Amino acid sequence: MDNYYDPSDLQQFARIGEDAPQLAGKFFDYYQAVFAEGELSAREKSLIALAVAHTVQCPYCIEAYTKASLEQGCSRGEMVEAVHVACAIRGGASLVHGMQMRRQAEKVSI
């Protein structure tokens, strides 16, 4: 294997339920319900999923939701912008946690 992630795992994902079919079935039913058309369109959900995939750094999800976003008619520009939104939120969350560091440093103040 050339890398840690094997792209063929994505095509085998359904097999994850072979040893726990009831649990897997519940997950996959929930998953399908989440991505069904609702208050948000399937297109919007694909862009959200793509952004979240980058935030959680899941290469399988990035691959799957890049494809899904394209299939839903998203442009590459929209997809890149969604990734930048995720990056901004992730970066902001890291920075705001710096306030915890500042409070601790002010307490300890060596």
Biotite code that builds the C-alpha atoms (Angstrom):
import biotite.structure as struc

atoms = struc.array([
    struc.Atom([0.000, 0.000, 0.000], chain_id="A", res_id=1, res_name="MET", atom_name="CA", element="C"),
    struc.Atom([1.429, 3.379, -1.021], chain_id="A", res_id=2, res_name="ASP", atom_name="CA", element="C"),
    struc.Atom([-0.445, 5.376, 1.591], chain_id="A", res_id=3, res_name="ASN", atom_name="CA", element="C"),
    struc.Atom([-2.354, 4.960, 4.808], chain_id="A", res_id=4, res_name="TYR", atom_name="CA", element="C"),
    struc.Atom([-5.749, 5.502, 3.205], chain_id="A", res_id=5, res_name="TYR", atom_name="CA", element="C"),
    struc.Atom([-6.790, 3.005, 0.578], chain_id="A", res_id=6, res_name="ASP", atom_name="CA", element="C"),
    struc.Atom([-9.228, 4.650, -1.862], chain_id="A", res_id=7, res_name="PRO", atom_name="CA", element="C"),
    struc.Atom([-10.845, 1.273, -2.553], chain_id="A", res_id=8, res_name="SER", atom_name="CA", element="C"),
    struc.Atom([-12.113, 1.237, 1.051], chain_id="A", res_id=9, res_name="ASP", atom_name="CA", element="C"),
    struc.Atom([-14.762, 3.771, 0.072], chain_id="A", res_id=10, res_name="LEU", atom_name="CA", element="C"),
    struc.Atom([-16.333, 1.321, -2.372], chain_id="A", res_id=11, res_name="GLN", atom_name="CA", element="C"),
    struc.Atom([-16.302, -1.356, 0.343], chain_id="A", res_id=12, res_name="GLN", atom_name="CA", element="C"),
    struc.Atom([-17.920, 0.832, 3.036], chain_id="A", res_id=13, res_name="PHE", atom_name="CA", element="C"),
    struc.Atom([-21.203, -1.115, 3.092], chain_id="A", res_id=14, res_name="ALA", atom_name="CA", element="C"),
    struc.Atom([-19.272, -4.198, 4.235], chain_id="A", res_id=15, res_name="ARG", atom_name="CA", element="C"),
    struc.Atom([-18.676, -2.495, 7.587], chain_id="A", res_id=16, res_name="ILE", atom_name="CA", element="C"),
    struc.Atom([-22.039, -3.900, 8.629], chain_id="A", res_id=17, res_name="GLY", atom_name="CA", element="C"),
    struc.Atom([-21.242, -7.561, 7.996], chain_id="A", res_id=18, res_name="GLU", atom_name="CA", element="C"),
    struc.Atom([-20.488, -8.279, 11.646], chain_id="A", res_id=19, res_name="ASP", atom_name="CA", element="C"),
    struc.Atom([-23.112, -5.947, 13.119], chain_id="A", res_id=20, res_name="ALA", atom_name="CA", element="C"),
    struc.Atom([-25.885, -5.720, 10.514], chain_id="A", res_id=21, res_name="PRO", atom_name="CA", element="C"),
    struc.Atom([-28.538, -4.293, 12.841], chain_id="A", res_id=22, res_name="GLN", atom_name="CA", element="C"),
    struc.Atom([-26.322, -1.420, 13.950], chain_id="A", res_id=23, res_name="LEU", atom_name="CA", element="C"),
    struc.Atom([-25.051, -0.752, 10.449], chain_id="A", res_id=24, res_name="ALA", atom_name="CA", element="C"),
    struc.Atom([-28.600, -0.811, 9.117], chain_id="A", res_id=25, res_name="GLY", atom_name="CA", element="C"),
    struc.Atom([-29.652, 1.813, 11.632], chain_id="A", res_id=26, res_name="LYS", atom_name="CA", element="C"),
    struc.Atom([-26.701, 3.999, 10.723], chain_id="A", res_id=27, res_name="PHE", atom_name="CA", element="C"),
    struc.Atom([-27.263, 3.706, 6.976], chain_id="A", res_id=28, res_name="PHE", atom_name="CA", element="C"),
    struc.Atom([-31.012, 4.369, 7.359], chain_id="A", res_id=29, res_name="ASP", atom_name="CA", element="C"),
    struc.Atom([-30.221, 7.489, 9.396], chain_id="A", res_id=30, res_name="TYR", atom_name="CA", element="C"),
    struc.Atom([-27.546, 8.546, 6.912], chain_id="A", res_id=31, res_name="TYR", atom_name="CA", element="C"),
    struc.Atom([-29.961, 8.268, 3.973], chain_id="A", res_id=32, res_name="GLN", atom_name="CA", element="C"),
    struc.Atom([-32.622, 10.224, 5.873], chain_id="A", res_id=33, res_name="ALA", atom_name="CA", element="C"),
    struc.Atom([-30.174, 13.005, 6.694], chain_id="A", res_id=34, res_name="VAL", atom_name="CA", element="C"),
    struc.Atom([-29.209, 13.463, 3.036], chain_id="A", res_id=35, res_name="PHE", atom_name="CA", element="C"),
    struc.Atom([-32.756, 13.306, 1.670], chain_id="A", res_id=36, res_name="ALA", atom_name="CA", element="C"),
    struc.Atom([-34.331, 16.516, 0.400], chain_id="A", res_id=37, res_name="GLU", atom_name="CA", element="C"),
    struc.Atom([-35.791, 18.494, 3.279], chain_id="A", res_id=38, res_name="GLY", atom_name="CA", element="C"),
    struc.Atom([-35.466, 22.066, 4.488], chain_id="A", res_id=39, res_name="GLU", atom_name="CA", element="C"),
    struc.Atom([-32.060, 21.944, 2.810], chain_id="A", res_id=40, res_name="LEU", atom_name="CA", element="C"),
    struc.Atom([-31.631, 20.702, -0.738], chain_id="A", res_id=41, res_name="SER", atom_name="CA", element="C"),
    struc.Atom([-29.443, 17.712, -1.544], chain_id="A", res_id=42, res_name="ALA", atom_name="CA", element="C"),
    struc.Atom([-27.103, 20.200, -3.243], chain_id="A", res_id=43, res_name="ARG", atom_name="CA", element="C"),
    struc.Atom([-26.771, 22.301, -0.083], chain_id="A", res_id=44, res_name="GLU", atom_name="CA", element="C"),
    struc.Atom([-26.235, 19.191, 2.019], chain_id="A", res_id=45, res_name="LYS", atom_name="CA", element="C"),
    struc.Atom([-23.462, 18.027, -0.316], chain_id="A", res_id=46, res_name="SER", atom_name="CA", element="C"),
    struc.Atom([-21.622, 21.339, 0.096], chain_id="A", res_id=47, res_name="LEU", atom_name="CA", element="C"),
    struc.Atom([-22.033, 21.208, 3.880], chain_id="A", res_id=48, res_name="ILE", atom_name="CA", element="C"),
    struc.Atom([-20.761, 17.621, 3.913], chain_id="A", res_id=49, res_name="ALA", atom_name="CA", element="C"),
    struc.Atom([-17.788, 18.605, 1.754], chain_id="A", res_id=50, res_name="LEU", atom_name="CA", element="C"),
    struc.Atom([-16.875, 21.425, 4.141], chain_id="A", res_id=51, res_name="ALA", atom_name="CA", element="C"),
    struc.Atom([-17.258, 19.200, 7.202], chain_id="A", res_id=52, res_name="VAL", atom_name="CA", element="C"),
    struc.Atom([-15.202, 16.470, 5.515], chain_id="A", res_id=53, res_name="ALA", atom_name="CA", element="C"),
    struc.Atom([-12.324, 18.911, 5.274], chain_id="A", res_id=54, res_name="HIS", atom_name="CA", element="C"),
    struc.Atom([-12.785, 19.973, 8.885], chain_id="A", res_id=55, res_name="THR", atom_name="CA", element="C"),
    struc.Atom([-12.628, 16.394, 10.162], chain_id="A", res_id=56, res_name="VAL", atom_name="CA", element="C"),
    struc.Atom([-9.938, 15.629, 7.567], chain_id="A", res_id=57, res_name="GLN", atom_name="CA", element="C"),
    struc.Atom([-11.543, 12.467, 6.208], chain_id="A", res_id=58, res_name="CYS", atom_name="CA", element="C"),
    struc.Atom([-10.112, 11.656, 2.767], chain_id="A", res_id=59, res_name="PRO", atom_name="CA", element="C"),
    struc.Atom([-12.906, 9.169, 2.103], chain_id="A", res_id=60, res_name="TYR", atom_name="CA", element="C"),
    struc.Atom([-15.532, 11.825, 2.796], chain_id="A", res_id=61, res_name="CYS", atom_name="CA", element="C"),
    struc.Atom([-13.639, 14.425, 0.777], chain_id="A", res_id=62, res_name="ILE", atom_name="CA", element="C"),
    struc.Atom([-13.643, 12.042, -2.186], chain_id="A", res_id=63, res_name="GLU", atom_name="CA", element="C"),
    struc.Atom([-17.301, 11.099, -1.760], chain_id="A", res_id=64, res_name="ALA", atom_name="CA", element="C"),
    struc.Atom([-18.617, 14.625, -1.273], chain_id="A", res_id=65, res_name="TYR", atom_name="CA", element="C"),
    struc.Atom([-16.473, 16.134, -4.011], chain_id="A", res_id=66, res_name="THR", atom_name="CA", element="C"),
    struc.Atom([-18.176, 13.695, -6.351], chain_id="A", res_id=67, res_name="LYS", atom_name="CA", element="C"),
    struc.Atom([-21.612, 14.256, -4.774], chain_id="A", res_id=68, res_name="ALA", atom_name="CA", element="C"),
    struc.Atom([-21.245, 18.043, -4.975], chain_id="A", res_id=69, res_name="SER", atom_name="CA", element="C"),
    struc.Atom([-20.308, 17.856, -8.648], chain_id="A", res_id=70, res_name="LEU", atom_name="CA", element="C"),
    struc.Atom([-23.232, 15.495, -9.308], chain_id="A", res_id=71, res_name="GLU", atom_name="CA", element="C"),
    struc.Atom([-25.545, 17.991, -7.582], chain_id="A", res_id=72, res_name="GLN", atom_name="CA", element="C"),
    struc.Atom([-24.385, 20.717, -9.970], chain_id="A", res_id=73, res_name="GLY", atom_name="CA", element="C"),
    struc.Atom([-21.998, 22.576, -7.677], chain_id="A", res_id=74, res_name="CYS", atom_name="CA", element="C"),
    struc.Atom([-19.212, 24.485, -9.334], chain_id="A", res_id=75, res_name="SER", atom_name="CA", element="C"),
    struc.Atom([-15.608, 24.081, -8.299], chain_id="A", res_id=76, res_name="ARG", atom_name="CA", element="C"),
    struc.Atom([-15.722, 27.702, -7.141], chain_id="A", res_id=77, res_name="GLY", atom_name="CA", element="C"),
    struc.Atom([-18.622, 26.924, -4.789], chain_id="A", res_id=78, res_name="GLU", atom_name="CA", element="C"),
    struc.Atom([-16.816, 23.875, -3.491], chain_id="A", res_id=79, res_name="MET", atom_name="CA", element="C"),
    struc.Atom([-13.605, 25.813, -2.849], chain_id="A", res_id=80, res_name="VAL", atom_name="CA", element="C"),
    struc.Atom([-15.582, 28.534, -1.080], chain_id="A", res_id=81, res_name="GLU", atom_name="CA", element="C"),
    struc.Atom([-17.259, 25.917, 1.132], chain_id="A", res_id=82, res_name="ALA", atom_name="CA", element="C"),
    struc.Atom([-13.823, 24.566, 2.074], chain_id="A", res_id=83, res_name="VAL", atom_name="CA", element="C"),
    struc.Atom([-12.683, 28.101, 2.930], chain_id="A", res_id=84, res_name="HIS", atom_name="CA", element="C"),
    struc.Atom([-15.728, 28.555, 5.167], chain_id="A", res_id=85, res_name="VAL", atom_name="CA", element="C"),
    struc.Atom([-14.788, 25.359, 7.011], chain_id="A", res_id=86, res_name="ALA", atom_name="CA", element="C"),
    struc.Atom([-11.190, 26.556, 7.273], chain_id="A", res_id=87, res_name="CYS", atom_name="CA", element="C"),
    struc.Atom([-12.268, 29.917, 8.700], chain_id="A", res_id=88, res_name="ALA", atom_name="CA", element="C"),
    struc.Atom([-14.484, 28.277, 11.326], chain_id="A", res_id=89, res_name="ILE", atom_name="CA", element="C"),
    struc.Atom([-11.781, 25.761, 12.231], chain_id="A", res_id=90, res_name="ARG", atom_name="CA", element="C"),
    struc.Atom([-9.145, 28.499, 12.457], chain_id="A", res_id=91, res_name="GLY", atom_name="CA", element="C"),
    struc.Atom([-11.407, 30.771, 14.480], chain_id="A", res_id=92, res_name="GLY", atom_name="CA", element="C"),
    struc.Atom([-12.207, 27.957, 16.883], chain_id="A", res_id=93, res_name="ALA", atom_name="CA", element="C"),
    struc.Atom([-8.493, 27.356, 17.417], chain_id="A", res_id=94, res_name="SER", atom_name="CA", element="C"),
    struc.Atom([-7.839, 31.044, 17.995], chain_id="A", res_id=95, res_name="LEU", atom_name="CA", element="C"),
    struc.Atom([-10.712, 31.565, 20.428], chain_id="A", res_id=96, res_name="VAL", atom_name="CA", element="C"),
    struc.Atom([-9.413, 28.633, 22.491], chain_id="A", res_id=97, res_name="HIS", atom_name="CA", element="C"),
    struc.Atom([-6.292, 30.732, 22.860], chain_id="A", res_id=98, res_name="GLY", atom_name="CA", element="C"),
    struc.Atom([-8.264, 32.689, 25.447], chain_id="A", res_id=99, res_name="MET", atom_name="CA", element="C"),
    struc.Atom([-8.062, 29.642, 27.715], chain_id="A", res_id=100, res_name="GLN", atom_name="CA", element="C"),
    struc.Atom([-4.304, 29.749, 27.338], chain_id="A", res_id=101, res_name="MET", atom_name="CA", element="C"),
    struc.Atom([-4.264, 33.452, 28.147], chain_id="A", res_id=102, res_name="ARG", atom_name="CA", element="C"),
    struc.Atom([-6.365, 32.981, 31.300], chain_id="A", res_id=103, res_name="ARG", atom_name="CA", element="C"),
    struc.Atom([-4.119, 30.141, 32.480], chain_id="A", res_id=104, res_name="GLN", atom_name="CA", element="C"),
    struc.Atom([-0.960, 32.114, 31.696], chain_id="A", res_id=105, res_name="ALA", atom_name="CA", element="C"),
    struc.Atom([-2.304, 35.107, 33.619], chain_id="A", res_id=106, res_name="GLU", atom_name="CA", element="C"),
    struc.Atom([-3.064, 32.848, 36.627], chain_id="A", res_id=107, res_name="LYS", atom_name="CA", element="C"),
    struc.Atom([0.333, 31.174, 36.617], chain_id="A", res_id=108, res_name="VAL", atom_name="CA", element="C"),
    struc.Atom([2.268, 34.276, 35.550], chain_id="A", res_id=109, res_name="SER", atom_name="CA", element="C"),
    struc.Atom([5.779, 32.989, 36.118], chain_id="A", res_id=110, res_name="ILE", atom_name="CA", element="C"),
])
